[in-house]
Amino acid sequence: MMRLVEIRSQEFLCRERAARDSERRVFWLAQAEEWEQRALDEIAYHFRECNLARAERNAA
C-alpha cells in the first residue's frame, strides 16, 4: 500500500502545481487525473490480490 501513498502524493503535487501555474493549469490537471487513475488501478489490484489469497485459503 506504500505504492498507493506515493501515487496519491504525485497526484497531490500535480493538483498543487495546477493551482499555482495558471498558464499550464490544464496540463497539470490532466497529469493529476492520470495519477488518480493509477491510484484507482492500484486499489483494484490490491483487492484482487486479497480476494485471490482469501479464495486460496478457503479452498485449502
N, C-alpha and C positions, 0 to 999 in steps of 0.2 A: 504493500500500500504506500510505501515511500515514493514509488514512481508517481502515484496519483498526486501526492503533495507537490512534487516537482512540476508536474504538468499544470496543476492549478496555479502554482506560483508564476509560471510563464504566462498563463492566461491573464493573471492579475497585472503583470508588468506591461503587457500589451494594452490592456484597458487603461492603465495609468498613463502610458505614453499617448494614447488617443486623446485623453483629456488635456494633455499639455501641448500636443503638437497639432494645432488646428489645420495646418497645411497637409498633413499626412494622416489625418484622423481616420479616413475611410480605410486606408491601408492597415493601420494598427487595429482597427475593429475587426477587419477580415482575419488578421492574424490571431486575434483573441478567439474568434469563432472557431478557427482551426484547432486551437489548443483546447477549447471547450469540447469539441467533438472527440479529440484524442482522450480526454478525461472520461467521457461517456463510454468510449470503446474500452478503456482500461477497467472501468467499473463492470461492464458486461463480461469482460474476460474473467475478472475475479469471481463473479458469481457463477459463471460456467464451471470454472475450476473447483469451486466449493461444492457445487451440486454434483459434479463428477466424483469427487472424493467421497461425498456422502453416499452416493449410489453404490460405489465400490465397497464401502464399509457395510452397507446393508445387504449386499449380495454375498458377502463372506460369512 
